[in-house]
Amino acid sequence: MMCRVQAAALAIALGFSLFSHAQAKKLTMSGIVTDKQSRKPIEGATVTVVGNKANQETTDGEGSFILTFVEGVQEGDAIRVRVEKTGYRIYEALKPVSSTIPLQVSLEAISPPPKSKPDNIGKQTPTEELGKGTAHPDSMARSDHKTSGRPSTETQQPTQPLIIQTGPTFGNLADRANALSDQIMEDLYLHGWYRRDRSGQERVVVQQMPTKPEEVEQWTKSRSEYFRFRFFARVLDIRNEFAQLHLRDERLDEFFKYQGMIEQANRQMAAANVGRNIDVPILPQEIEEVAERLKILANQIPTQRAAPRQLPFSVTRVMPEKPEFSFEIVVTITTDVDVSAGYIVVEFEGAKASIGTDFVDSKLVFSNDESIVGNKPLKDYLLAHPTDTYALAIGRTPFTPKKPIHVVAYGGTPFNVTRVTLFDK
């Protein structure tokens, strides 16, 4: 092992030595900065690549700039571009490096503050900004207000401005988190990554999962770069929206904390002119976990659910198929309407040893499952009945009147079913 390490170190040293003599042309990327509303070019905007991966540039009279990247930056790499200009909102976004496609940046102007009153009127309390920085009209100065058509000789008393605070709307946060989670996983599936539960669902793939170590390494790097480019900032934004609702996920927080440490280390190395970066790809398992944590957060948002309702069922005692058990029953559960989502919970009375079902695509659920964190009625019910329930989450196959569900239970002594309950998702 030591010989391999020494050989690798020697190869790296030789590589650096040879590379230092080669005058390779550095990668560049052009772009233009314009006003979002007028579409006119903006002169004097500062363009920076976070992490010191390129020189800082200032746009010319035509709003144009050219970034020259440091050695090691390659075509297609994801970079975070930051553009600043006085009077405009700061622009920051992940973009792919391209020497052929110019970067288009539109800056949004900051609305000017309301005009201040004359000195003899007095000072107003600053007004909270609304939405995108526009002040409420009631907060404007009123020095030109007329009363009874005659000018007043008295000094007008300052009026307290109406302060209105608006918060972001979270109404569709759960839907957006679930949709983003699905998009993240869809990219992995398209490139040959499989579900860990091997659901068997056929999917269209554009790339098969490689098997050779060097190909797997390249595949992992490719998916990591795509995740950083397309999803990283969006996941961070949604995570922050959940935090405003006091909903946090420890694993997701740890993920961003680790990524932040890497970025900080790269900044320090760049400041010290080390000439290299820490390049740690995000593994597909980590990407998959990020997608899962988004769904778990989405499930914690309080929502209105239909009250649990009892489902009709019948119990039939049959001859045991397994010789090790002397008692066996078949529970037939029916419904009068189609049910495409939710949880079916069978409550038993007496000791049972084994349970199974013919309900296709259903998934067994327990009280400690993170997938039901936000479903208080179901979670409370399972916690109150930890050993005498059998809970199934409805999958892709709906529960319909034409196809009853059968649950088979075995045991050494007689037992029975007391109720079957449907819980809303």
C-alpha positions in Angstrom: 0.0 0.0 0.0 2.9 2.4 0.9 4.5 1.7 -2.5 1.3 2.6 -4.3 1.0 5.9 -2.3 4.6 6.8 -3.1 4.1 6.0 -6.7 1.0 8.1 -6.9 2.8 11.0 -5.2 5.7 10.7 -7.6 3.2 10.7 -10.6 1.5 13.8 -9.2 4.8 15.6 -8.7 5.9 14.8 -12.3 2.5 15.8 -13.6 2.8 19.2 -11.9 6.4 19.6 -13.2 5.4 18.9 -16.7 2.3 21.0 -16.5 4.2 24.0 -15.3 6.2 24.1 -18.5 3.2 23.8 -20.7 1.7 27.2 -21.6 -1.9 26.0 -21.9 -4.5 28.6 -23.0 -6.8 29.5 -20.1 -10.6 29.1 -20.4 -12.6 32.3 -20.8 -16.4 33.1 -20.8 -18.0 36.3 -22.1 -21.2 37.8 -21.0 -23.4 40.9 -20.9 -25.3 42.6 -18.0 -28.5 44.5 -18.8 -31.3 46.3 -16.9 -34.2 43.9 -16.4 -36.9 46.4 -17.3 -35.3 48.6 -20.0 -33.0 45.9 -21.4 -30.3 48.5 -21.7 -26.7 47.5 -21.0 -25.3 48.4 -17.6 -21.8 49.9 -17.3 -19.7 49.6 -14.2 -21.2 46.4 -12.8 -18.8 44.2 -10.9 -18.7 40.5 -12.0 -17.2 38.0 -9.6 -17.0 34.2 -9.5 -17.4 32.9 -6.0 -14.3 30.9 -4.9 -11.8 33.0 -6.8 -12.1 30.7 -9.8 -11.8 33.7 -12.2 -10.6 37.3 -12.3 -13.0 40.0 -11.1 -14.3 42.0 -14.0 -16.2 45.3 -14.5 -18.6 45.7 -17.4 -17.8 48.2 -20.1 -20.1 50.8 -21.8 -21.9 48.0 -23.7 -22.4 45.9 -20.5 -19.9 43.3 -21.7 -17.3 41.4 -19.7 -14.9 38.5 -20.2 -14.0 36.2 -17.3 -10.7 34.3 -17.4 -10.7 31.2 -15.3 -7.9 29.8 -13.2 -6.2 26.5 -14.2 -8.3 23.5 -13.4 -11.7 25.0 -14.4 -13.2 23.0 -17.3 -15.9 23.4 -19.8 -19.3 22.6 -18.2 -18.2 23.1 -14.6 -20.8 24.7 -12.3 -19.7 28.1 -11.0 -21.5 30.7 -8.8 -21.5 34.1 -10.5 -22.1 37.2 -8.5 -22.9 40.6 -10.1 -23.2 43.9 -8.2 -24.1 47.4 -9.2 -25.1 50.4 -7.0 -28.9 50.9 -7.4 -29.6 47.3 -8.3 -30.3 44.1 -6.4 -27.3 41.7 -6.2 -27.5 38.9 -8.7 -26.1 35.5 -7.7 -26.7 32.2 -9.4 -25.1 28.9 -10.4 -24.1 28.8 -14.1 -22.2 26.3 -16.2 -18.8 27.3 -17.7 -19.1 27.8 -21.4 -16.5 29.4 -23.8 -19.1 29.5 -26.6 -22.4 30.6 -25.0 -22.3 34.1 -23.5 -23.7 34.6 -20.0 -26.9 36.7 -19.9 -27.4 38.6 -16.6 -30.4 40.9 -15.9 -30.2 43.2 -12.9 -33.4 44.4 -11.1 -33.3 48.1 -10.1 -34.1 48.9 -6.5 -37.0 51.3 -6.1 -36.0 54.7 -4.8 -37.0 55.5 -1.2 -39.9 57.9 -0.6 -39.1 61.6 -0.7 -38.4 63.1 2.7 -40.5 65.9 4.2 -39.2 69.5 4.5 -37.2 70.2 7.7 -40.1 72.0 9.4 -42.3 69.0 9.1 -40.3 66.7 11.2 -38.8 63.2 10.6 -40.8 60.2 9.6 -40.3 56.7 10.9 -38.7 54.6 8.1 -41.2 52.6 6.3 -40.9 48.8 5.9 -40.4 47.7 2.3 -43.1 45.8 0.6 -42.6 42.9 -1.8 -39.8 44.0 -4.1 -38.8 47.2 -2.3 -41.8 49.5 -3.1 -43.0 51.6 -0.2 -46.7 51.8 0.8 -48.3 55.0 -0.7 -49.6 56.0 2.8 -46.0 56.4 3.9 -45.2 59.2 1.3 -44.6 62.7 2.5 -47.8 64.8 2.8 -46.3 68.3 2.8 -48.5 69.3 -0.2 -51.8 68.3 1.3 -54.5 71.0 1.2 -57.2 71.6 3.7 -60.5 73.6 3.0 -58.8 75.1 -0.1 -56.8 77.5 2.1 -53.2 77.1 3.0 -52.6 76.5 6.7 -50.3 78.8 8.6 -49.7 76.3 11.4 -46.9 73.8 11.3 -48.3 70.5 10.1 -47.8 67.6 12.6 -46.0 64.6 11.2 -48.3 61.6 10.6 -47.2 58.2 11.6 -46.8 56.1 8.4 -48.8 53.0 8.0 -46.4 50.1 8.4 -47.3 46.9 6.6 -45.2 43.8 6.8 -45.8 41.0 4.3 -44.4 37.5 4.6 -43.7 35.0 1.9 -46.5 32.7 0.9 -46.0 29.1 1.9 -49.2 27.7 0.5 -47.6 25.5 -2.1 -44.3 24.9 -0.3 -45.0 21.2 0.2 -45.9 20.8 -3.5 -42.8 22.6 -4.6 -40.6 20.5 -2.2 -42.1 17.3 -3.5 -41.7 18.4 -7.1 -38.1 19.3 -6.6 -37.4 16.0 -4.9 -39.0 14.2 -7.9 -36.9 16.2 -10.4 -33.7 15.4 -8.5 -34.5 11.7 -8.5 -35.6 11.7 -12.1 -32.2 12.9 -13.2 -30.6 10.0 -11.3 -33.0 7.5 -12.8 -32.4 8.8 -16.3 -28.7 8.2 -15.9 -29.0 4.6 -14.6 -29.4 5.1 -10.9 -31.9 2.7 -9.3 -34.2 3.0 -6.4 -33.0 1.3 -3.2 -36.3 -0.4 -2.7 -36.2 -1.8 -6.3 -39.8 -1.0 -6.9 -39.6 -2.6 -10.4 -41.1 0.3 -12.2 -39.8 0.5 -15.7 -38.1 3.8 -16.6 -36.7 5.4 -19.6 -32.9 5.8 -19.3 -30.5 7.8 -21.4 -27.4 6.3 -19.8 -26.7 2.9 -18.2 -25.0 2.8 -14.8 -21.3 2.1 -15.5 -19.6 -0.8 -13.9 -15.9 -0.1 -14.3 -14.3 1.9 -11.4 -13.0 4.7 -13.6 -16.3 5.0 -15.4 -18.2 5.0 -12.1 -15.9 7.8 -10.9 -16.6 9.9 -14.0 -20.4 9.2 -13.8 -20.4 10.3 -10.1 -18.6 13.5 -10.9 -20.9 14.2 -13.8 -24.1 13.8 -11.7 -22.5 15.8 -8.8 -21.8 18.7 -11.1 -25.3 18.6 -12.6 -26.8 18.6 -9.1 -24.7 21.6 -8.1 -25.6 23.4 -11.3 -29.4 22.8 -11.4 -30.6 21.8 -8.0 -28.2 23.0 -5.2 -29.3 26.6 -4.9 -33.0 25.6 -5.3 -32.8 23.0 -2.5 -31.0 25.6 -0.3 -33.8 28.2 -0.9 -36.6 25.7 -0.1 -34.7 24.6 3.0 -34.6 28.2 4.2 -38.3 28.6 3.5 -39.0 25.6 5.8 -36.7 27.1 8.4 -39.0 30.2 8.4 -41.8 27.9 9.4 -39.5 26.5 12.2 -39.3 23.2 10.3 -35.7 21.9 10.0 -34.1 18.6 9.1 -30.9 17.7 10.8 -29.5 15.7 8.0 -30.2 18.3 5.4 -28.6 20.9 7.6 -25.5 18.7 8.0 -25.3 18.3 4.3 -25.2 22.1 3.7 -22.9 22.6 6.6 -20.4 20.2 5.0 -20.7 21.8 1.6 -20.1 25.2 3.2 -17.0 24.0 4.9 -15.6 22.8 1.5 -16.4 26.1 -0.1 -14.8 28.0 2.7 -11.7 25.9 2.5 -11.5 26.6 -1.2 -11.7 30.3 -0.6 -8.9 30.2 1.9 -6.8 28.2 -0.5 -7.5 30.6 -3.3 -6.6 33.5 -1.0 -3.3 31.8 -0.2 -2.6 31.2 -3.9 -2.3 27.5 -3.5 -3.4 27.0 -7.1 -5.8 24.1 -6.5 -9.2 23.4 -5.1 -10.8 20.7 -2.9 -13.0 18.8 -5.4 -15.2 16.4 -3.5 -18.1 15.2 -5.6 -21.6 14.8 -4.1 -22.3 11.0 -4.1 -25.5 9.7 -5.7 -26.4 8.3 -2.3 -26.2 11.8 -0.8 -28.2 13.3 -3.7 -30.9 10.7 -3.1 -30.9 11.5 0.6 -31.4 15.2 -0.1 -34.4 14.3 -2.2 -35.8 12.1 0.6 -35.3 14.8 3.2 -37.2 17.3 1.1 -40.2 14.9 1.1 -39.9 14.4 4.8 -39.9 18.2 5.4 -42.9 18.6 3.0 -44.8 16.0 5.1 -44.3 18.1 8.2 -46.3 21.1 7.0 -49.6 21.2 8.8 -52.5 20.3 6.4 -56.2 19.6 6.7 -57.0 15.9 6.5 -60.2 14.0 6.4 -61.1 12.3 9.6 -60.2 8.6 9.8 -63.0 6.3 8.8 -63.8 2.7 9.4 -63.7 0.3 6.4 -65.9 -2.8 6.1 -64.2 -6.1 6.5 -64.9 -9.8 7.0 -62.8 -12.5 8.7 -62.6 -16.1 7.5 -60.8 -18.8 9.4 -58.9 -21.2 7.0 -56.8 -24.3 7.3 -53.2 -23.2 8.1 -50.9 -23.4 5.2 -47.8 -23.3 7.4 -47.3 -26.3 9.6 -45.6 -24.3 12.3 -48.8 -22.3 12.9 -52.1 -23.8 14.2 -54.3 -20.8 13.5 -54.8 -18.7 10.3 -57.3 -16.1 9.2 -58.0 -14.2 6.0 -59.2 -10.6 6.4 -61.1 -9.3 3.4 -61.3 -5.4 3.3 -63.6 -3.6 0.9 -64.4 0.0 -0.1 -67.3 1.6 -1.8 -65.2 4.3 -3.5 -61.8 4.4 -5.1 -59.0 5.3 -2.7 -55.7 6.4 -4.4 -53.8 7.6 -1.4 -53.7 7.1 2.4 -53.1 4.4 5.0 -55.0 1.3 5.8 -54.6 0.1 9.4 -55.8 -3.3 10.6 -56.1 -3.7 14.4 -55.9 -7.2 15.9 -56.9 -8.6 19.2 -54.7 -11.4 20.4 -51.2 -12.6 19.6 -50.3 -13.1 15.9 -47.0 -14.3 14.6 -46.9 -13.4 10.9 -48.9 -11.2 8.6 -49.0 -10.7 4.8 -51.1 -9.0 2.1 -51.9 -9.3 -1.6 -52.2 -5.5 -1.9 -49.9 -4.6 -4.8 -47.4 -1.7 -4.3 -48.4 -1.2 -0.7 -45.7 -0.4 1.9 -45.6 -1.5 5.5 -45.6 1.5 7.9 -44.5 1.8 11.5 -45.0 4.6 14.1 -41.3 5.6 13.8 -41.4 6.1 10.0 -40.2 9.5 9.0 -42.7 9.5 6.1 -45.6 10.0 8.6 -44.0 12.6 10.8 -46.6 15.2 9.8 -49.6 12.9 9.9 -50.6 13.3 13.6 -53.8 11.2 13.5 -52.0 8.2 12.1 -48.8 8.6 14.1 -50.8 8.9 17.4 -52.9 5.9 16.5 -49.8 3.7 15.8 -48.1 4.9 18.9 -51.2 3.9 21.0 -51.2 0.5 19.3 -47.6 -0.4 18.8 -48.0 -4.2 18.7 -51.5 -5.0 17.6 -51.7 -3.1 14.3 -50.8 -3.8 10.7 -50.5 -0.5 8.7 -50.1 -0.3 4.9 -49.4 2.8 2.8 -51.3 2.8 -0.5 -48.8 2.9 -3.4 -49.3 3.3 -7.1 -52.1 0.8 -7.2 -55.3 2.3 -5.9 -57.8 0.5 -3.6 -61.0 0.1 -5.5 -64.5 -1.5 -5.0 -63.7 -4.1 -7.7 -60.6 -5.3 -6.0 -60.7 -6.0 -2.2 -57.6 -6.2 -0.1 -56.8 -9.5 1.6 -54.6 -9.7 4.7 -53.5 -13.1 5.9 -52.4 -13.6 9.5 -50.9 -16.6 11.3 -50.5 -17.6 14.9 -50.2 -20.3 17.5 -53.4 -19.4 19.3 -56.7 -17.9 18.2 -56.9 -14.1 17.6 -59.3 -11.8 15.8 -59.6 -8.4 14.0 -61.4 -5.6 15.9 -61.4 -2.8 13.2 -59.9 -1.6 9.9 -59.3 2.1 9.6 -58.5 4.3 6.6 -56.3 7.4 7.4 -56.0 10.3 5.0 -52.6 10.9 3.5 
